[in-house]
Each structure stands twice: as structure tokens, then as C-alpha cells.
């Protein structure tokens, strides 16, 4: 009963937390310079400005009536709280709002176009990170301070020290044929080939794999060291506890003590990241997507921020906020699955 009450409270808290996040961000973007009204005014001032007429109209201005008409068009003539309520209720957290940068397309339509790309990118990177890092961390813990542990630690820390985007640029230079005389193994950019629709099913899978291999490798690089060392240190901590000594003192083997007792408890810190599986469609790094020119959610969010496309930016923020809040609850649920002895008191896990 205690656990069910805890999860009910957590789900109910999603609503006020979401409103607080979006209200604050909605308020802040009202004061960011270069918004849609300012951009529209600049475009009006620049109409007909060729090389010959640029100097003549550089100092031109618009009337107050024109400014008011622009504010009415973008809804900035209304009070802030009314605009937020319209965005929240009528526009379905902004998903039905039309993009400022892409005419005749709503925020949801743009997100939907990039959804599958980021979903494949995020799921693959997430699954591979855990499938590689958890066994590697366990193996390092069982070989603590031996040759394998030392050598693998050097590789892990070197990889951690290299920024993922810099690693991506180097990989692109070496394996994408951008430098003469080097290997041309992977496509230089994009998510799929131009003739993708004409390919067979297995050829499509091969095409997507060749386009995503290097970006996923770069994405994993940023999480590789942290997840591996977290698994190793967590298992080492459990191996050194009294209950493991008790198992060994009663005649149990070391393998049984590790695999039957210590490993489950060592997985509890790792479960913190399980909830992020709900946000994997937004997990792609913005810079990595820029380097490889991948049309994913990260790149869309950057375009929305740079272009002051507030409907798209707020739409992405809304989805990431909701999924992130639910993901935190999922992480707590994973704690219970890994160790049923965990109880929740006063809104925290103990």
C-alpha cells in the first residue's frame, strides 16, 4: 500500500511540475530578443533591399499600426497569462500551433517527421550502451587491479576525454571518404540514401545501419566511461560488504556470492538510467546530428532555438518534460523490480 500511494503521488505531481516548467520557459522566451515580431519587422524593413537600394532603405521604419498588426498576427497583443492558457489548452501544449519557420506545418507535424529518425538513433545507442558497459563493468570488477582492468581503464578514460563531436569529425574524415587516400566505408551524412525507397527490406536495414554506425558510436562514447565505471564500482562495493563475507563463510562459492547476491544490489544505481528510455527519441546529441547532418530531434530543437521558432521549441520542451517526469517514476519502479525490499517513505526511496 505504501508503494502504491507513493507512485500515485508521483503521477499526480506530474501535472503541477509540468505546468511550472512550461510556464517558466514560456515566460522567459517572451524576453528573448529577436522574437517573431522583431524578425517580421526586420523582414519588412528589408523588402526590396538589393545591393543598389540597401543604403536607401537602411534607415526606414514601420508605423505603429503595422507593428500592432504584426503583434496581433503572432498573438502578442494579448496578456501573457492569456497566451499561455491558449497555448496550454486550445493549442494542445503548442502541438497545434503553426511553426514560424516552416509555414503550413504545425509543431507536431515537424516533430512527427523527425520522430522515427531519433527513435532508431536513441534506442540503438541506449541498448548498445547497456549491453556493452554492464558486462564490461562486471568483468573489470572481477579483474580489479589486474592487467585487463588497467588496460581497459586507459581505453575508457581516453575515450571519455575525447569530445564526441570531435571524435565524430575524425571518424568522418577517416572513414567517409572526405580525405583523399583514406577509407570510404560509411556515408558522409544523412540518415538514408536518396534511392532508399527503391531498396529491398534487407537493403534498407543495411543502408540505415551504414548511416547510423558512426553517429551511434559517437553517442555511446559520451556515456561509455560513466556507465562502465558505475557498474564496476557498484559491484566492488557490494562484494566488500558483510553479507558477501557471510555467504563465503557458510561455504558458498565466490561465483554464487557475486552472481546470486551482489549483482542484484549492484544493479540498483544502474537502474537510475532505465527511465531515460522514454526520452530516447530526443537523446541524439545536437552537435553530433550537426556533424553528420542527421535530421533528428536534436537538430530540430537547435533550428527552433536559433530561428526563434517558439511553437516548435515549446512543443519539444513539453514532450521531453512529460517523458522525463514519467521516466523518473519508471526508474523508481525499476528499483522495486531489482530489489523488492526497497520501500518509499516521505516521497524518497530508502
RAMOWO-V697456 format. One record per backbone hydrogen bond with DSSP energy under -0.5 kcal/mol. NH is the residue of the N-H (numbers start at 1). CO is the residue of the C=O. If there is no record, write none. Layout:
# RAMOWO-V697456
NH;CO + NH;CO
This chain:
# RAMOWO-V697456
5;1 + 6;2 + 7;3 + 8;4 + 9;5 + 10;6 + 11;7 + 12;8 + 13;9 + 14;10 + 14;11 + 15;12 + 16;12 + 17;13 + 18;14 + 19;15 + 20;16 + 21;17 + 22;18 + 23;19 + 24;20 + 25;21 + 26;22 + 27;23 + 28;24 + 29;25 + 30;26 + 30;27 + 31;28 + 32;29 + 39;35 + 40;36 + 41;37 + 42;38 + 43;39 + 44;40 + 45;41 + 46;42 + 47;44 + 49;46 + 50;48 + 54;50 + 57;53 + 58;54 + 60;57 + 67;63 + 68;64 + 69;65 + 70;66 + 71;67 + 72;68 + 73;69 + 74;70 + 75;71 + 75;72 + 76;71 + 77;71 + 78;75 + 83;79 + 84;80 + 85;81 + 86;82 + 87;83 + 88;84 + 89;85 + 90;85 + 91;86 + 92;89 + 93;87 + 93;88 + 94;87 + 95;92 + 96;91 + 97;94 + 99;105 + 103;101 + 105;102 + 107;97 + 108;95 + 110;106 + 111;107 + 112;108 + 113;109 + 114;110 + 115;111 + 116;112 + 118;114 + 119;115 + 120;116 + 121;117 + 122;118 + 123;119 + 124;120 + 125;121 + 126;122 + 127;123 + 128;124 + 129;125 + 130;126 + 131;127 + 132;128 + 133;129 + 134;130 + 136;132 + 137;133 + 138;134 + 139;135 + 140;136 + 141;137 + 142;138 + 143;139 + 144;141 + 146;143 + 149;143 + 150;146 + 151;147 + 152;148 + 153;149 + 154;150 + 155;151 + 156;152 + 157;153 + 158;154 + 159;155 + 160;156 + 161;157 + 162;158 + 163;161 + 167;163 + 168;164 + 169;165 + 170;166 + 171;167 + 172;168 + 173;169 + 174;170 + 175;171 + 176;172 + 177;183 + 178;172 + 179;173 + 182;179 + 183;174 + 185;175 + 186;175 + 190;292 + 196;193 + 198;195 + 199;196 + 204;200 + 205;201 + 206;202 + 207;203 + 208;204 + 209;205 + 210;206 + 211;207 + 212;208 + 213;209 + 216;212 + 217;213 + 218;214 + 219;215 + 220;216 + 221;217 + 222;218 + 222;219 + 223;219 + 223;220 + 224;220 + 225;221 + 227;223 + 228;224 + 229;225 + 230;226 + 231;227 + 232;228 + 233;229 + 234;230 + 235;231 + 236;232 + 237;233 + 238;234 + 239;235 + 240;236 + 241;238 + 244;241 + 245;241 + 246;242 + 247;243 + 248;244 + 249;245 + 250;246 + 251;248 + 252;247 + 257;253 + 258;254 + 259;255 + 260;256 + 261;257 + 262;257 + 263;258 + 265;261 + 266;262 + 267;263 + 268;265 + 270;266 + 271;267 + 272;269 + 273;270 + 274;271 + 275;271 + 276;273 + 277;274 + 278;275 + 279;276 + 280;277 + 282;279 + 283;280 + 289;285 + 290;286 + 291;287 + 292;288 + 294;289 + 295;293 + 296;294 + 300;296 + 301;297 + 302;298 + 303;299 + 304;300 + 305;301 + 306;302 + 307;303 + 308;305 + 309;304 + 310;308 + 313;309 + 314;310 + 315;311 + 316;312 + 317;313 + 318;314 + 319;315 + 320;316 + 321;317 + 322;318 + 323;319 + 324;320 + 325;321 + 326;322 + 327;323 + 328;324 + 329;325 + 330;326 + 331;327 + 332;328 + 333;329 + 334;330 + 335;331 + 336;332 + 337;333 + 338;334 + 339;335 + 342;339 + 345;343 + 345;348 + 348;345 + 350;343
